[in-house]
Amino acid sequence: MMEEKKSEKIAMEIKNLVIEKKFLPGQKLPNERKLAEEMGVSRTVLREALGSLNASGVIEIKRGVGTFISEHPGIVDDPLGLEYIGDKDQLLKHWYEVRLILEPEAVYLATKRANEKDISIIKKLEAKIREQVKNKEHFMEEDLKFHTELAKATHNPIISRLIPLIYKSSNIDITFYQSDKWYERAKNNAIETHAEILKFVLKRDAEGARLASRYHLIRALEDVNYK
C-alpha cells in the first residue's frame, strides 16, 4: 500500500512538472536510473508511476528509444471509443462533419492570433505535404499535423487540445477503408486548399481563411462518396 501511495505521489509530481512546463511536449525524460535518483525513489516505484502516466496519456514509452512527454499530454488513444464503430465509411463522413463545425472557426482565430513561429511551422508543413504528394508518399500524418498546428495557433488551450483529441479518437488508417479514387481526390484537395488557407493566413485575412477551411472540409466530405 505504501509503495502504491509513493508511486501516485511521483506520478503527480511529474504531472506538475509538465503543467509548469519544466517538462515539455515531445521531450525525452532521463533514463530510469537517473530519473529515480532525481525523484528520490526506487526504480520499482518510478516504474509504477510511469505506467500510470503512460495509461493516462501523459507520457509515451517507446521501447528501445526512451520515455517521452506526450505531444498532447492527457489525451489517450481513442478517447471517444470510435474504434468500436463498425461502419468506417460512415465514421469518416461523421469525422469530417465534426471538423466542418469546428475547424473553420478555429482557423479564423488562428489567422488573427498566429505569431511568426506558428506561421513558419504551418508554411513548412504545407510545403512538406506538397512534396510528399509530388513524390507519391503517404501524406495523411503531415496533413493532420497541418491542421493541428492551425489549432495551436489560436492560442486557445481548449481548441488546441480539442481538435487533436478528435484526430486521436480517429486513430485508424482512414486510407485503409477508402479507394484509390478517394485517395487521389484527397491528395488534390490537400495541395489545392491547404495553399488557399495558408494564403489567407499570411494575408491575415481571417474571413478568407475561414471560408477556405470550410471549402476544404466540404470537398473532403464530398470525396467520401468516391469509391
Salt bridges, closest charged atoms under 4 A:
GLU3 OE2 - LYS6 NZ 3.93
GLU13 OE2 - LYS9 NZ 2.63
GLU20 OE1 - LYS22 NZ 3.46
GLU32 OE2 - ARG43 NE 3.05
GLU32 OE2 - ARG47 NH2 2.89
GLU37 OE2 - ARG33 NH1 3.30
ASP77 OD1 - LYS168 NZ 3.24
ASP89 OD2 - LYS227 NZ 2.61
GLU103 OE2 - ARG99 NE 2.48
GLU103 OE1 - HIS147 ND1 3.15
GLU105 OE1 - ARG210 NH1 2.66
ASP118 OD2 - HIS155 NE2 2.62
GLU126 OE2 - ARG130 NE 2.88
GLU141 OE2 - LYS145 NZ 3.95
GLU142 OE2 - LYS128 NZ 3.70
GLU142 OE2 - LYS145 NZ 3.37
ASP143 OD1 - HIS147 NE2 3.76
ASP143 OD2 - HIS194 NE2 3.36
GLU149 OE2 - LYS152 NZ 3.30
GLU184 OE2 - LYS187 NZ 2.96
GLU192 OE1 - ARG219 NH1 2.80
GLU196 OE1 - LYS199 NZ 3.20
GLU207 OE1 - ARG210 NH2 2.38
ASP223 OD1 - ARG185 NE 2.71
